[in-house]
Amino acid sequence: MLPLNTKKIILASESIGRSAILEGANIEFDKLPAPVDECAIRDVLYENGACPDPKDVAEILARAKAEMISKENPGAYVIGADQMLALGNRIFEKPGSMDEARKTLLALNGQTHYLHSAVCVAMDGNTIWGTVSSAGMTMRQFSPEFLGHYLAGAGGSVMTSVGAYRLEETGIHLFEKIDGDYFTILGLPILPLLEYFRSINILET
């Protein structure tokens, strides 16, 4: 299912997981991570006590990444993506240490949180398509002993995920129920993206 025309597809992300999803779908693409200052964008969105919808935040960040790279690569279809983890009104970011990972998992223990994954396509500096998909993630009630064993076994990989877990690995043991699309959980809702590419004759229909 390679692209039908010669227009380039670029993934504006350094995510290994997102690259693996596109590679698994046999999509030819280049990878150019976008040096977007996500913290600065979030600071603006949350200033003066504002509480924007996490879905909107994910979409804004995805668009910023795609549009930045598309300005530098005219004529290319640039894919931008971002994911937000929300527990009620609380937003989580990737843990910067094992201690932060432990605190994240203790907060999520026995709770249902949501992963909001945004994906968009930009061309020549403008977003031409986008969507946001959400998944509900219910963690089981686990013991401090289990958490210690999990973190020791998972190692530094817990710091590559906003929730301090990788569902496709031992992180699956943390959960009792999942409602949502698997690729949304991994951070790239690939099904609507492929449907969009088919609609504009980039892929076979």
C-alpha positions as CSV (number, residue, x, y, z in Angstrom):
1,M,0.0,0.0,0.0
2,L,2.7,2.5,-1.0
3,P,1.8,6.1,-2.0
4,L,0.3,6.3,-5.5
5,N,1.9,9.6,-6.4
6,T,5.3,11.1,-5.9
7,K,4.5,13.6,-3.2
8,K,6.6,13.0,-0.1
9,I,5.1,12.0,3.3
10,I,7.0,13.2,6.3
11,L,6.4,12.3,10.0
12,A,7.1,15.3,12.2
13,S,8.0,13.2,15.2
14,E,11.0,11.4,16.7
15,S,8.7,8.8,18.2
16,I,9.8,5.2,17.6
17,G,6.3,4.0,18.2
18,R,4.7,6.2,15.6
19,S,7.4,5.3,13.1
20,A,6.8,1.6,13.7
21,I,3.0,2.1,13.1
22,L,3.6,3.7,9.7
23,E,6.3,1.2,8.8
24,G,3.9,-1.6,9.7
25,A,1.3,-0.2,7.4
26,N,4.0,-0.2,4.6
27,I,3.9,3.6,4.2
28,E,7.0,5.2,2.7
29,F,7.9,8.3,4.7
30,D,10.8,10.4,6.0
31,K,11.1,11.4,9.6
32,L,11.9,15.0,10.6
33,P,11.2,15.8,14.2
34,A,9.7,19.2,14.8
35,P,11.7,21.3,17.3
36,V,8.4,22.8,18.8
37,D,8.6,24.4,22.2
38,E,5.7,22.4,23.7
39,C,6.2,23.8,27.2
40,A,5.9,27.4,25.8
41,I,2.7,26.5,23.9
42,R,1.2,24.8,27.0
43,D,2.1,27.8,29.2
44,V,0.1,30.1,26.9
45,L,-2.9,27.7,26.8
46,Y,-3.0,27.3,30.6
47,E,-2.1,30.9,31.6
48,N,-4.3,32.8,34.0
49,G,-5.8,29.6,35.3
50,A,-7.3,28.5,32.0
51,C,-8.3,24.8,31.8
52,P,-8.5,23.9,28.1
53,D,-9.9,20.6,26.9
54,P,-7.0,18.1,26.7
55,K,-8.2,17.1,23.3
56,D,-7.7,20.7,22.1
57,V,-4.3,20.9,23.6
58,A,-3.2,17.7,21.8
59,E,-4.6,18.9,18.5
60,I,-2.9,22.3,18.8
61,L,0.5,20.7,19.5
62,A,0.0,18.2,16.6
63,R,-0.8,21.1,14.2
64,A,2.2,23.1,15.4
65,K,4.6,20.3,14.7
66,A,3.1,19.5,11.3
67,E,2.9,23.1,10.2
68,M,6.5,23.9,11.2
69,I,8.0,21.0,9.2
70,S,5.6,21.6,6.2
71,K,6.8,25.2,5.9
72,E,10.3,23.9,5.3
73,N,9.2,21.1,2.9
74,P,6.8,22.6,0.3
75,G,4.5,20.1,-1.4
76,A,5.0,17.4,1.1
77,Y,2.3,15.8,3.3
78,V,3.5,16.3,6.8
79,I,2.0,14.2,9.6
80,G,1.9,15.7,13.1
81,A,0.8,13.9,16.2
82,D,0.5,14.5,20.0
83,Q,-1.0,12.7,22.9
84,M,-2.3,14.0,26.3
85,L,-3.0,11.9,29.4
86,A,-5.8,13.3,31.6
87,L,-7.0,12.1,35.0
88,G,-10.0,14.3,35.6
89,N,-8.7,17.8,35.3
90,R,-5.1,16.8,35.9
91,I,-2.7,16.6,32.9
92,F,0.3,14.3,33.0
93,E,3.6,14.7,31.2
94,K,6.4,12.2,30.5
95,P,8.2,11.4,33.8
96,G,11.7,12.8,34.0
97,S,13.0,10.2,36.4
98,M,12.1,6.8,38.0
99,D,10.8,8.6,41.0
100,E,8.4,10.7,38.9
101,A,7.3,7.5,37.1
102,R,6.5,6.0,40.5
103,K,4.4,9.0,41.5
104,T,2.5,9.0,38.2
105,L,1.6,5.3,38.5
106,L,0.6,5.8,42.2
107,A,-1.8,8.6,41.1
108,L,-3.3,6.4,38.3
109,N,-3.5,3.3,40.5
110,G,-7.1,2.0,40.5
111,Q,-8.3,5.0,38.4
112,T,-9.6,5.5,34.9
113,H,-7.6,8.0,32.9
114,Y,-7.9,9.0,29.3
115,L,-5.4,9.2,26.4
116,H,-6.3,11.8,23.8
117,S,-4.3,11.3,20.6
118,A,-4.3,13.9,17.9
119,V,-3.1,13.4,14.3
120,C,-3.1,15.9,11.5
121,V,-1.7,16.5,8.0
122,A,-0.2,19.8,6.9
123,M,1.0,21.1,3.6
124,D,2.9,24.3,2.8
125,G,2.4,25.5,6.4
126,N,-1.3,24.9,6.8
127,T,-3.2,22.0,8.3
128,I,-5.4,20.4,5.7
129,W,-6.8,17.5,7.9
130,G,-6.9,16.4,11.5
131,T,-8.7,14.3,14.1
132,V,-8.5,13.4,17.8
133,S,-9.2,10.0,19.1
134,S,-9.6,9.1,22.8
135,A,-9.2,5.9,24.9
136,G,-10.3,5.1,28.4
137,M,-7.7,3.3,30.5
138,T,-8.7,1.7,33.8
139,M,-5.8,0.6,36.0
140,R,-6.3,-2.2,38.4
141,Q,-5.6,-1.7,42.1
142,F,-2.0,-2.9,42.4
143,S,0.2,-3.2,45.5
144,P,3.4,-1.1,46.2
145,E,5.4,-4.4,45.9
146,F,4.0,-5.0,42.4
147,L,4.8,-1.4,41.5
148,G,8.4,-1.8,42.6
149,H,8.8,-5.0,40.6
150,Y,7.2,-3.5,37.6
151,L,9.5,-0.4,37.6
152,A,12.6,-2.6,38.2
153,G,11.7,-4.8,35.2
154,A,10.6,-2.0,32.8
155,G,13.6,0.2,33.6
156,G,14.1,3.4,31.7
157,S,11.4,2.6,29.1
158,V,8.8,4.0,31.6
159,M,10.2,7.5,30.9
160,T,9.4,7.3,27.2
161,S,5.6,7.2,27.9
162,V,3.4,9.9,29.3
163,G,1.7,7.4,31.6
164,A,5.0,5.6,32.6
165,Y,3.9,2.4,30.9
166,R,4.2,0.8,27.5
167,L,1.0,-1.2,26.8
168,E,2.6,-3.3,24.2
169,E,5.1,-4.5,26.8
170,T,4.8,-5.3,30.6
171,G,2.7,-2.2,31.1
172,I,-0.3,-4.4,30.1
173,H,-0.2,-5.9,33.6
174,L,-1.2,-2.6,35.1
175,F,-4.7,-2.7,33.6
176,E,-8.1,-4.3,34.2
177,K,-10.1,-2.6,31.4
178,I,-9.4,-0.6,28.2
179,D,-11.9,1.1,26.0
180,G,-10.5,2.5,22.8
181,D,-8.5,1.9,19.7
182,Y,-5.1,0.3,20.1
183,F,-3.3,2.7,17.8
184,T,-4.8,5.7,19.7
185,I,-3.2,4.3,22.9
186,L,0.1,4.0,21.1
187,G,-0.2,7.7,20.0
188,L,-1.1,7.6,16.3
189,P,-4.7,6.9,15.3
190,I,-3.7,5.3,12.0
191,L,-7.1,4.2,10.7
192,P,-8.6,7.7,10.1
193,L,-5.2,8.8,8.7
194,L,-5.2,6.0,6.2
195,E,-8.8,6.7,5.3
196,Y,-7.8,10.4,4.6
197,F,-4.9,9.4,2.4
198,R,-7.3,7.1,0.4
199,S,-9.8,9.9,0.1
200,I,-7.2,12.1,-1.6
201,N,-5.8,9.2,-3.7
202,I,-2.5,8.9,-1.9
203,L,-3.3,5.3,-1.2
204,E,-5.3,2.7,-3.1
205,T,-9.0,2.7,-2.4
